[in-house]
Amino acid sequence: MNLASTSNLAEATGHALSNAFDLARRERLRNRSTPLALDSIRTQFRALIDKVMGEAGLYAPEHAALALRQAEGDALEAVVILRAFRATLSRTYLSAIIDTRTMRVQRRISSAFREIPGGQVLGPTLDYSQRLLAAHLARETLGSVDTFLKAFDEKLDRSRLRPLTTFGKVTDLLRDEGLLRPVGDSNDTRVQDIIREPLRFPAPRSARLQALARAETGAIMALAYSGMRGQGGDHPTIGEVRVGIVAVIVTDPRGRSRRLGGLLVTEAENISKIKVKKKDPVPYMSLGYGLCFGQNETKAICMGILDRSMRVGGDSAPAISQEFVLYHTEGADAWGSIQSEKLADYTGFQSELVLLRAAVTRKEAKAKE
């Protein structure tokens, strides 16, 4: 079917395909390629699934895969779909505070120290791979996958394998020396649920971290990068980035603690040196913190940078302004505002044309005089 006939399809079929969803679905399926299985999307697009779940604020890998298939891979569209689904769900329980010290760690690295208690755990990552297009993946089949997995398994030295375990925090090394100071703002301790309460500025740290956890990854990366380049004043050292599974504990109606399951999360603790005033001449270090769903190390690190930058206060740079950061990194809101530009605005635009044409007529009449 050529482009012209495709663009006129809705009109040509009358009311039969008046549903925009059906028309978009037909465009996705009209070449009759094999539909992507949800399990394939969930397991082979891990980074995209984790990104969508984090920005939607709902840990549900299967639903994120379904939203991505429905949105034809558009991550922002999938986030909006998943947020709308989340809004229909009831809140049955409130979980206890997640203790990341009990995280069963899959990956754990530190840029601040070469040797850390328990050692660096590189884990699954593309950090140490070449960013070259892997042409052989175009020929990947189930047979080649089985061959790869068998060869990989044969190379393992099982005597050196260790089960997932917990580790202490790297930043505790600095705390024990008195070099790392806690966040000391007494007005910063109120726990606010931004799903139920609107943001008001200055926002407590709990609200800021929640908003950053749901923020669009690319947006907070841009602002964090601006801060690293001097527009916000924070270029930290990574004390620790860890990826692992944390337990979700709730209290049942009888008052008993129940473990509902585990979540894969990424936690980042950034270390920054703080400039001191004359009355406090001893320099110290401060922590920037980030925690998000899945394995999304870029987001967690950027969260930590902006967490520290927004504690500076003021609005002299975008990265330190709470209002600028939190409003302009909200991907779903930004997406909705941009999409609204496509809605009909005939009346408003025509009124502008009437005024403009009247002004031109007056100018021409004055020129003739």
Secondary structure, DSSP 8 states (H G I E B T S, - for coil): --HHHHHTHHHHTGGGG--HHHHHHHHHHTT------HHHHHHH-HHHHHHHHHHHT---HHHHHHHHHHTTT-HHHHHHHHHHHHTTS-----B----GGG-EEEEEE-SS-SS-TT--B--S-STTS-----GGGGG--HHHHHHHHHHHHHH--GGG----B----TTHHHHHTT-B-----GGG-----TTTS---SS--HHHHHHHHHHS-HHHHHHHHHHHHTTSSS---EEEEEEEEEEEEEEE-TTS-EEEEEEEEEEEEEEEEEE---TTS-S-EEEEEEEEEESS-HHHHHHHHHHHHHHTT-SSSSGGG-HHHHHHHT-HHHHHHHHHHTTS--HHHHHHHHHHHHHHHHHHHHHHH-
